[in-house]
Amino acid sequence: MARRWWALGALVASMLVLAFDLTILNVALPTMAGQLDATTGEQQWMADAYIVACAALMLPAGLLGDRFGRRRTLVAGLTVFLAGSVLGALADTVQLVVGARTLMGIGAALVMPLALAVLPSIFDTDERPRAVATLTTAAAAGLPLGPIVGGWMLDHFWWGSIFALNIPMAVIGIAACVFLVPESKDPAAPEVGALSTALSAVGLAGLIFGIIEVPVRGWGDPLVIAAFAAAAVLLTALVLRERTAARPMLDMGLLGDRRFLPNALTATLAMFMLAGLMFILPPYLQAVLGNDALGTGLRMLPLMGGLMVAAKSSTPAVRRFGPRPVIGAGLVVLAFATILGSRTSVDSDYTFTAVWLTVAGLGFGFTVVPAMDTALAVLPVDRAGSGSGLLLTVRQVGSAIGIALLGSLLAAVYTDRLDTSGLPAAAGDAAGDSVVAAHLIADRLGDEGLTAAANSAFVQGMSTALLVSGIAALVAALLVAGLLPTGKAPGAEAGAGTEAGADAREEAGADARDGVDEGTRDGAGPDVVGAPTDARQ
């Protein structure tokens, strides 16, 4: 028993550091821009190269794990991530930083889906929801912890330290995977076709590129239009090709499964809102409320507190009531929190923010964890890697869309409500770019009125984005009520027995998993053997 929980701990540490890198660079960009002479566009790509590479390669990465071994692919991904981190720590040009972030994104794409995919080979049906909750919480917790850790590192070390931080974590993760995680794979998995992989990677890269560039260039920009058009053509070609394949990389059957698709879309919507919040909140906490980088990260902890409480409570709630009412209630709570947050005014203090952030964390926890676990439970054991890759790909796309759409909405309202009529044209244009830029110009000109106007315009934009998020959550709650099947989660009845029965199940599950470990070490039989598979069914 101890061995598999140690393995989960290693996976949690790996997911935490991978999630760090989605947000940790944001607090270092001003320092890096000054030392590397980076333009605004170059700063954006230093941050975005990671998410583009990760989202584009996650789907074929899951299939690689199914075919060649999930533990082996996990180790390969962590090794690539380690190489990118070393390059980033030593980088002294923008190009090297972008290259390092791209390598790290490739490594993350190999690790993220397979960290979930190996759970069914380690844990039985009773334990898997707890393991999924722990791993999901770690992945979500890394988002707000990134600015906290990054802010502290910048206060004490050079900017390359945010990359160096990954090095010991990746080494520990590699060692833990080698010694603690059992190998599992599907010998009958289809070959990783070069054409399908290219269609998937380039199509998703084009989609994410377009989404990322929308807030900067606008929806009508020729490059954005070309990116979306190319993505539509390539992804359509992928779907048409996969529909005729005997063992497709993109499992079309999952997209038609009422137990998988609604849960995957629910988790995607939740990540849409979480990523949008993570984009909106730092400027509010830093510019409007006047906190530094470290203080901003610390003030986002109530969101994680609520998420951790809900993640721990969601498993027994799902066993008792089933996933549909729990997920629906989570979405309603999330809607309440964001609508409450939309009532923020320029005079609101942090106490009000902390309250609605805590409630939002509860809503996220009761939504994401049951949705992810229910979707994961549907996946056949032999296709856990590719199925998890599909699940996490749509989540990653949801995150990018959340940043793009909610960020664009915030920027549009902010620009519309900000009065710059008394400023020189150049200063007015710069102040309209962001609330941070407006504060810098106001400080330079000694114009307190511009500071107040920028704060008011930003808060109005943030309130509008939060209101839209709340309405989206309510609509999603109605869809969950209509689309998700009724009934309790798999294993709920099994978890309701006597203490003696639970002990017997635990002993049997431990014996079965010990058999997997022995069989894997001895090289006998297939990597995924029947005993634990039967226990999960």
C-alpha positions as CSV (number, residue, x, y, z in Angstrom):
1,M,0.0,0.0,0.0
2,A,2.8,2.5,0.9
3,R,4.5,2.0,-2.4
4,R,1.5,3.2,-4.5
5,W,1.0,6.2,-2.3
6,W,4.7,7.1,-2.6
7,A,4.2,6.8,-6.4
8,L,1.2,9.2,-6.2
9,G,3.4,11.6,-4.2
10,A,5.9,11.6,-7.0
11,L,3.3,12.2,-9.6
12,V,1.8,15.0,-7.5
13,A,5.2,16.7,-7.3
14,S,5.6,16.4,-11.0
15,M,2.2,17.8,-11.8
16,L,2.7,20.7,-9.3
17,V,6.0,21.8,-11.0
18,L,4.4,21.5,-14.4
19,A,1.5,23.7,-13.3
20,F,4.0,26.2,-11.8
21,D,5.4,26.9,-15.2
22,L,2.0,28.0,-16.6
23,T,2.2,31.1,-14.4
24,I,5.6,31.4,-12.7
25,L,7.2,33.3,-15.6
26,N,4.6,36.1,-15.4
27,V,6.2,37.8,-12.4
28,A,9.7,37.5,-13.9
29,L,8.8,39.0,-17.3
30,P,9.5,42.7,-16.4
31,T,12.9,41.8,-15.1
32,M,13.7,39.6,-18.0
33,A,12.5,42.2,-20.5
34,G,14.9,44.7,-19.1
35,Q,17.9,42.4,-19.1
36,L,17.2,40.7,-22.5
37,D,15.8,43.8,-24.3
38,A,12.7,41.9,-25.1
39,T,9.8,43.5,-26.9
40,T,6.2,43.0,-25.9
41,G,5.7,40.4,-28.5
42,E,8.8,38.5,-27.4
43,Q,7.7,38.6,-23.8
44,Q,4.4,37.1,-24.9
45,W,6.1,34.2,-26.6
46,M,8.5,33.6,-23.7
47,A,5.3,32.9,-21.7
48,D,3.2,31.3,-24.4
49,A,5.7,28.9,-26.0
50,Y,5.1,26.5,-23.1
51,I,1.3,26.3,-23.5
52,V,1.4,26.1,-27.3
53,A,3.8,23.1,-27.3
54,C,2.0,21.4,-24.5
55,A,-1.5,21.7,-26.0
56,A,-0.3,20.7,-29.5
57,L,1.4,17.5,-28.5
58,M,-0.7,16.2,-25.6
59,L,-3.0,14.0,-27.8
60,P,-0.2,12.0,-29.6
61,A,1.7,11.9,-26.3
62,G,-1.0,9.8,-24.7
63,L,-0.9,7.4,-27.6
64,L,2.9,7.1,-27.3
65,G,2.4,6.0,-23.7
66,D,-0.2,3.4,-24.6
67,R,2.0,1.9,-27.2
68,F,5.5,2.1,-25.8
69,G,4.8,2.1,-22.0
70,R,3.4,4.8,-19.8
71,R,6.2,4.7,-17.2
72,R,8.8,4.9,-20.0
73,T,7.1,7.8,-21.6
74,L,6.7,9.6,-18.2
75,V,10.4,9.3,-17.7
76,A,11.1,10.5,-21.2
77,G,8.8,13.5,-20.7
78,L,10.4,14.5,-17.3
79,T,13.9,14.1,-19.0
80,V,12.9,16.5,-21.8
81,F,11.4,18.9,-19.2
82,L,14.6,18.7,-17.2
83,A,16.7,19.6,-20.3
84,G,14.5,22.6,-21.0
85,S,14.8,23.8,-17.4
86,V,18.6,23.6,-17.6
87,L,18.6,25.5,-20.8
88,G,16.3,28.2,-19.4
89,A,18.5,28.6,-16.3
90,L,21.5,29.2,-18.5
91,A,19.8,31.3,-21.2
92,D,21.0,34.8,-22.0
93,T,18.9,35.6,-25.1
94,V,15.2,35.7,-25.9
95,Q,15.6,32.9,-28.4
96,L,17.1,30.6,-25.9
97,V,14.3,31.3,-23.4
98,V,11.7,30.6,-26.0
99,G,13.5,27.4,-27.0
100,A,13.7,26.4,-23.4
101,R,10.0,27.0,-22.8
102,T,9.2,25.0,-25.9
103,L,11.2,22.0,-24.7
104,M,9.5,22.2,-21.3
105,G,6.1,22.3,-23.0
106,I,7.0,19.1,-25.0
107,G,8.1,17.4,-21.8
108,A,4.9,18.5,-20.0
109,A,2.8,17.2,-22.9
110,L,4.3,13.7,-22.4
111,V,3.8,13.8,-18.6
112,M,0.4,15.4,-18.0
113,P,-1.9,12.8,-19.7
114,L,0.2,9.8,-18.5
115,A,0.2,10.9,-14.9
116,L,-3.5,10.4,-15.0
117,A,-3.3,7.3,-17.2
118,V,-1.1,5.3,-14.8
119,L,-3.6,5.7,-11.9
120,P,-5.9,2.8,-12.9
121,S,-2.9,0.5,-13.0
122,I,-1.9,1.6,-9.4
123,F,-5.2,2.1,-7.6
124,D,-8.4,0.1,-7.5
125,T,-11.9,1.5,-8.0
126,D,-12.3,2.6,-4.3
127,E,-9.0,4.4,-4.1
128,R,-8.9,5.9,-7.6
129,P,-11.2,8.9,-6.9
130,R,-9.0,10.0,-4.0
131,A,-5.9,9.7,-6.2
132,V,-7.5,11.6,-9.0
133,A,-8.7,14.3,-6.5
134,T,-5.1,14.6,-5.2
135,L,-3.5,14.9,-8.6
136,T,-6.2,17.3,-9.9
137,T,-5.8,19.5,-6.8
138,A,-2.0,19.6,-7.3
139,A,-2.4,20.6,-11.0
140,A,-4.8,23.4,-10.1
141,A,-2.8,24.5,-7.0
142,G,0.3,25.1,-9.2
143,L,-1.4,27.9,-11.0
144,P,-1.7,30.4,-8.1
145,L,1.4,29.0,-6.4
146,G,3.5,29.9,-9.5
147,P,3.4,33.7,-8.8
148,I,4.1,33.1,-5.1
149,V,7.1,30.9,-5.7
150,G,8.3,33.1,-8.6
151,G,8.0,36.3,-6.5
152,W,10.0,34.8,-3.7
153,M,12.7,33.5,-6.0
154,L,13.0,36.9,-7.7
155,D,13.4,38.6,-4.3
156,H,16.3,36.3,-3.4
157,F,18.0,35.1,-6.7
158,W,18.4,35.9,-10.4
159,W,15.6,35.4,-12.9
160,G,17.0,32.1,-14.1
161,S,16.3,30.6,-10.7
162,I,12.6,30.1,-11.7
163,F,14.0,27.6,-14.2
164,A,16.6,26.1,-11.9
165,L,13.8,25.4,-9.4
166,N,12.5,22.7,-11.7
167,I,15.7,20.7,-11.9
168,P,15.7,18.9,-8.5
169,M,11.9,18.3,-8.8
170,A,12.3,16.7,-12.3
171,V,15.2,14.5,-11.0
172,I,13.1,13.3,-8.1
173,G,10.2,12.6,-10.4
174,I,12.3,10.6,-12.8
175,A,13.8,8.5,-9.9
176,A,10.3,7.9,-8.4
177,C,8.8,6.9,-11.7
178,V,11.6,4.4,-12.3
179,F,11.4,2.7,-8.9
180,L,7.8,3.2,-7.8
181,V,5.5,3.3,-10.8
182,P,4.6,0.0,-12.5
183,E,4.9,-0.2,-16.3
184,S,1.7,-0.5,-18.2
185,K,0.9,-0.4,-21.9
186,D,-1.3,-1.7,-24.7
187,P,0.6,-4.0,-27.0
188,A,-2.2,-3.7,-29.5
189,A,-2.2,0.1,-29.6
190,P,-2.0,1.6,-33.1
191,E,1.2,3.0,-34.4
192,V,1.8,6.6,-33.9
193,G,1.2,7.7,-37.5
194,A,3.3,10.7,-38.7
195,L,0.5,12.2,-40.7
196,S,-2.1,12.1,-37.8
197,T,0.5,13.4,-35.4
198,A,1.3,16.3,-37.7
199,L,-2.4,17.1,-38.3
200,S,-3.0,17.0,-34.6
201,A,0.0,19.0,-33.5
202,V,0.0,21.7,-36.2
203,G,-3.8,22.0,-36.1
204,L,-3.9,22.5,-32.3
205,A,-0.9,24.7,-32.4
206,G,-2.6,26.9,-34.9
207,L,-5.8,27.0,-32.8
208,I,-3.9,27.9,-29.6
209,F,-1.8,30.5,-31.5
210,G,-4.9,32.2,-32.8
211,I,-6.5,32.2,-29.4
212,I,-3.4,33.6,-27.7
213,E,-3.0,36.4,-30.3
214,V,-6.6,37.5,-30.3
215,P,-6.3,39.8,-27.3
216,V,-3.3,41.5,-28.8
217,R,-4.1,41.6,-32.6
218,G,-7.9,41.4,-32.6
219,W,-10.3,39.0,-34.3
220,G,-10.0,40.6,-37.7
221,D,-6.2,40.4,-37.9
222,P,-5.1,38.5,-41.1
223,L,-2.6,36.3,-39.1
224,V,-5.3,35.4,-36.5
225,I,-7.8,34.6,-39.3
226,A,-5.2,32.5,-41.1
227,A,-4.3,30.6,-37.9
228,F,-8.0,29.7,-37.2
229,A,-8.6,28.7,-40.9
230,A,-5.5,26.5,-40.9
231,A,-6.6,24.9,-37.6
232,A,-10.1,24.3,-38.9
233,V,-8.8,22.6,-42.1
234,L,-6.2,20.5,-40.4
235,L,-8.4,19.3,-37.5
236,T,-11.2,18.5,-39.9
237,A,-8.8,16.4,-41.9
238,L,-7.7,14.7,-38.7
239,V,-11.3,13.8,-37.8
240,L,-12.0,12.5,-41.3
241,R,-8.8,10.4,-41.3
242,E,-9.4,9.0,-37.8
243,R,-13.0,8.0,-38.6
244,T,-11.7,5.4,-41.1
245,A,-8.9,4.1,-38.9
246,A,-9.2,0.7,-37.2
247,R,-7.5,2.0,-34.0
248,P,-7.6,5.8,-34.3
249,M,-5.4,8.2,-32.3
250,L,-8.5,10.3,-31.8
251,D,-11.1,7.9,-30.2
252,M,-14.3,9.0,-31.8
253,G,-16.3,6.6,-29.7
254,L,-15.4,8.6,-26.6
255,L,-16.8,11.7,-28.1
256,G,-20.1,10.0,-28.4
257,D,-20.1,8.5,-24.9
258,R,-22.6,10.3,-22.6
259,R,-20.4,9.4,-19.6
260,F,-17.3,10.9,-21.1
261,L,-18.1,13.9,-23.3
262,P,-20.3,15.9,-20.9
263,N,-17.8,15.4,-18.1
264,A,-14.9,16.3,-20.3
265,L,-16.7,19.5,-21.4
266,T,-17.7,20.3,-17.8
267,A,-14.0,20.1,-16.7
268,T,-13.1,22.2,-19.7
269,L,-15.5,24.9,-18.8
270,A,-14.2,24.9,-15.2
271,M,-10.7,25.3,-16.5
272,F,-11.9,28.0,-18.9
273,M,-13.1,30.0,-15.8
274,L,-10.1,29.1,-13.7
275,A,-7.6,30.2,-16.3
276,G,-9.6,33.4,-16.9
277,L,-9.6,34.2,-13.2
278,M,-5.8,33.6,-13.0
279,F,-5.4,36.1,-15.9
280,I,-7.7,38.7,-14.5
281,L,-6.9,38.7,-10.7
282,P,-3.1,39.5,-10.7
283,P,-3.5,43.0,-12.3
284,Y,-6.4,43.7,-9.9
285,L,-4.5,42.6,-6.8
286,Q,-1.3,44.2,-7.9
287,A,-2.3,47.4,-9.7
288,V,-5.7,48.3,-8.1
289,L,-5.1,47.1,-4.6
290,G,-1.3,47.9,-4.6
291,N,0.3,44.6,-3.7
292,D,3.7,43.4,-4.9
293,A,4.3,40.2,-6.8
294,L,4.7,37.9,-3.8
295,G,1.8,39.6,-2.0
296,T,-0.4,39.1,-5.1
297,G,0.3,35.4,-5.1
298,L,-0.4,35.0,-1.4
299,R,-3.7,36.8,-1.8
300,M,-4.9,34.1,-4.3
301,L,-4.5,31.4,-1.7
302,P,-8.2,31.5,-0.6
303,L,-9.1,30.1,-4.0
304,M,-6.8,27.1,-3.4
305,G,-8.1,26.7,0.2
306,G,-11.6,26.3,-1.1
307,L,-10.5,24.0,-3.9
308,M,-8.6,21.7,-1.5
309,V,-11.5,21.4,0.9
310,A,-13.9,20.6,-1.9
311,A,-11.5,18.1,-3.6
312,K,-11.3,16.2,-0.3
313,S,-15.1,16.3,0.2
314,S,-16.1,15.5,-3.4
315,T,-15.3,11.8,-3.3
316,P,-17.6,10.8,-0.5
317,A,-20.3,13.1,-1.9
318,V,-20.2,11.4,-5.3
319,R,-20.3,8.0,-3.7
320,R,-23.4,9.0,-1.8
321,F,-25.3,11.1,-4.3
322,G,-23.7,10.3,-7.7
323,P,-21.7,12.6,-9.9
324,R,-24.5,14.5,-11.6
325,P,-25.9,16.3,-8.5
326,V,-22.4,17.0,-7.1
327,I,-21.1,18.5,-10.4
328,G,-24.3,20.4,-10.8
329,A,-24.1,21.8,-7.3
330,G,-20.4,22.7,-7.9
331,L,-21.3,24.7,-11.0
332,V,-24.1,26.6,-9.1
333,V,-21.7,27.4,-6.3
334,L,-19.1,28.6,-8.9
335,A,-21.8,30.7,-10.6
336,F,-22.8,32.3,-7.3
337,A,-19.1,33.1,-6.5
338,T,-18.3,34.7,-9.8
339,I,-21.6,36.7,-9.8
340,L,-20.8,37.8,-6.3
341,G,-17.3,38.8,-7.5
342,S,-18.9,40.9,-10.3
343,R,-20.3,43.1,-7.5
344,T,-16.7,44.3,-6.8
345,S,-16.3,48.1,-6.9
346,V,-13.3,50.3,-6.9
347,D,-13.8,50.8,-3.1
348,S,-14.0,47.1,-2.3
349,D,-11.3,45.8,0.0
350,Y,-9.5,42.5,-0.1
351,T,-11.8,40.9,2.5
352,F,-14.6,40.8,0.0
353,T,-12.3,39.4,-2.7
354,A,-11.1,36.7,-0.3
355,V,-14.7,35.6,0.5
356,W,-15.8,35.1,-3.1
357,L,-12.5,33.5,-4.1
358,T,-13.0,30.9,-1.3
359,V,-16.5,30.2,-2.5
360,A,-15.2,29.9,-6.1
361,G,-12.5,27.4,-4.9
362,L,-15.3,25.3,-3.4
363,G,-17.2,25.4,-6.7
364,F,-14.1,24.4,-8.7
365,G,-13.4,21.5,-6.5
366,F,-16.9,20.1,-6.6
367,T,-16.9,20.5,-10.4
368,V,-13.5,19.5,-11.7
369,V,-12.6,16.6,-9.5
370,P,-15.8,14.5,-10.0
371,A,-15.9,15.4,-13.7
372,M,-12.3,14.3,-14.3
373,D,-12.7,11.1,-12.3
374,T,-16.0,10.1,-14.0
375,A,-14.5,10.7,-17.4
376,L,-11.4,8.8,-16.5
377,A,-13.4,5.9,-15.2
378,V,-15.0,5.5,-18.7
379,L,-11.6,5.0,-20.4
380,P,-10.7,1.4,-21.3
381,V,-7.5,0.4,-19.4
382,D,-5.6,-0.3,-22.6
383,R,-6.3,3.2,-24.0
384,A,-5.9,5.2,-20.8
385,G,-3.0,7.2,-22.2
386,S,-4.7,8.3,-25.4
387,G,-8.0,8.9,-23.6
388,S,-6.4,11.0,-20.9
389,G,-4.5,12.9,-23.7
390,L,-7.9,13.7,-25.3
391,L,-9.3,14.8,-21.9
392,L,-6.4,17.0,-21.0
393,T,-6.1,18.4,-24.6
394,V,-9.7,19.8,-24.4
395,R,-9.0,21.1,-20.9
396,Q,-5.9,22.9,-22.2
397,V,-7.7,24.4,-25.1
398,G,-10.4,25.5,-22.6
399,S,-7.8,27.3,-20.5
400,A,-6.4,29.1,-23.6
401,I,-9.9,30.1,-24.7
402,G,-10.7,31.4,-21.1
403,I,-7.6,33.6,-21.2
404,A,-8.4,34.9,-24.7
405,L,-12.2,35.5,-24.4
406,L,-12.3,36.8,-20.8
407,G,-9.1,38.8,-21.4
408,S,-10.5,40.3,-24.6
409,L,-13.8,41.2,-22.8
410,L,-11.9,42.8,-19.9
411,A,-9.7,44.7,-22.3
412,A,-12.6,45.9,-24.4
413,V,-14.6,47.2,-21.4
414,Y,-11.4,48.8,-19.9
415,T,-10.5,50.6,-23.1
416,D,-14.1,51.8,-23.6
417,R,-14.5,53.1,-20.0
418,L,-11.1,54.8,-19.6
419,D,-11.2,58.5,-20.2
420,T,-7.8,59.6,-21.7
421,S,-9.1,62.8,-23.4
422,G,-6.8,65.1,-21.3
423,L,-3.6,63.2,-22.2
424,P,-1.2,63.4,-25.1
425,A,-2.1,60.9,-27.8
426,A,0.9,58.7,-27.2
427,A,0.3,58.6,-23.4
428,G,-3.4,58.0,-23.9
429,D,-2.7,55.0,-26.2
430,A,-0.2,53.5,-23.8
431,A,-2.6,54.0,-20.8
432,G,-5.3,52.1,-22.8
433,D,-3.1,49.1,-23.2
434,S,-3.4,48.0,-19.5
435,V,-4.0,49.2,-16.0
436,V,-0.4,48.7,-15.2
437,A,0.7,50.9,-18.0
438,A,-1.8,53.5,-16.9
439,H,-0.4,53.5,-13.4
440,L,3.2,54.0,-14.8
441,I,2.1,56.9,-16.9
442,A,0.1,58.5,-14.0
443,D,3.2,58.2,-11.8
444,R,5.4,59.9,-14.4
445,L,2.9,62.7,-15.0
446,G,1.8,63.0,-11.4
447,D,-1.8,62.5,-12.5
448,E,-3.8,61.0,-9.7
449,G,-7.0,61.3,-11.7
450,L,-5.6,58.9,-14.3
451,T,-4.8,56.4,-11.6
452,A,-8.4,56.5,-10.3
453,A,-9.9,56.4,-13.8
454,A,-7.8,53.4,-14.7
455,N,-8.7,51.5,-11.5
456,S,-12.4,52.2,-12.1
457,A,-12.3,51.1,-15.7
458,F,-10.4,47.9,-14.9
459,V,-12.8,47.0,-12.1
460,Q,-15.8,47.5,-14.5
461,G,-14.1,45.2,-17.0
462,M,-13.3,42.6,-14.4
463,S,-16.9,42.7,-13.1
464,T,-18.2,42.2,-16.7
465,A,-15.9,39.2,-17.2
466,L,-16.9,37.6,-13.9
467,L,-20.6,38.1,-14.7
468,V,-20.2,36.4,-18.0
469,S,-18.4,33.5,-16.3
470,G,-21.2,33.2,-13.8
471,I,-23.9,33.0,-16.5
472,A,-21.8,30.4,-18.4
473,A,-21.6,28.3,-15.2
474,L,-25.4,28.4,-14.7
475,V,-25.9,27.3,-18.3
476,A,-23.4,24.5,-17.8
477,A,-25.3,23.4,-14.6
478,L,-28.5,23.1,-16.7
479,L,-26.7,21.1,-19.4
480,V,-25.2,18.8,-16.7
481,A,-28.7,18.2,-15.3
482,G,-30.0,17.2,-18.8
483,L,-27.0,15.4,-20.3
484,L,-25.2,13.5,-17.5
485,P,-26.6,10.0,-16.8
486,T,-28.1,9.4,-13.4
487,G,-26.8,6.9,-10.9
488,K,-24.0,6.7,-8.5
489,A,-20.3,6.6,-9.4
490,P,-18.6,3.3,-10.2
491,G,-17.6,1.7,-7.0
492,A,-20.1,3.5,-4.8
493,E,-21.9,0.4,-3.8
494,A,-18.6,-1.4,-3.3
495,G,-17.5,1.4,-0.9
496,A,-20.7,1.0,1.2
497,G,-20.0,-2.3,2.8
498,T,-18.9,-3.2,6.3
499,E,-15.5,-2.4,7.7
500,A,-14.6,-6.1,7.4
501,G,-15.6,-6.0,3.8
502,A,-13.6,-2.9,3.1
503,D,-10.6,-4.5,4.7
504,A,-11.1,-7.6,2.6
505,R,-11.3,-5.5,-0.5
506,E,-8.2,-3.6,0.4
507,E,-6.2,-6.8,1.0
508,A,-7.4,-8.3,-2.2
509,G,-6.6,-5.1,-4.1
510,A,-3.1,-5.0,-2.6
511,D,-2.5,-8.6,-3.5
512,A,-3.6,-7.9,-7.0
513,R,-1.3,-4.9,-7.4
514,D,1.6,-6.8,-5.8
515,G,1.0,-9.4,-8.6
516,V,1.2,-6.6,-11.2
517,D,4.5,-5.4,-9.7
518,E,5.9,-8.9,-9.6
519,G,4.7,-9.7,-13.1
520,T,6.2,-6.5,-14.4
521,R,9.6,-7.1,-12.7
522,D,9.7,-10.7,-13.9
523,G,8.8,-9.7,-17.5
524,A,6.0,-12.3,-17.5
525,G,2.8,-11.6,-19.4
526,P,1.3,-8.3,-20.7
527,D,2.0,-5.2,-18.7
528,V,-1.7,-4.7,-17.9
529,V,-2.8,-7.9,-16.4
530,G,-6.3,-9.1,-15.7
531,A,-6.5,-9.0,-12.0
532,P,-6.4,-5.3,-11.4
533,T,-8.4,-4.7,-14.5
534,D,-11.2,-6.9,-13.2
535,A,-11.1,-5.1,-9.9
536,R,-11.6,-1.7,-11.6
537,Q,-14.6,-3.0,-13.6
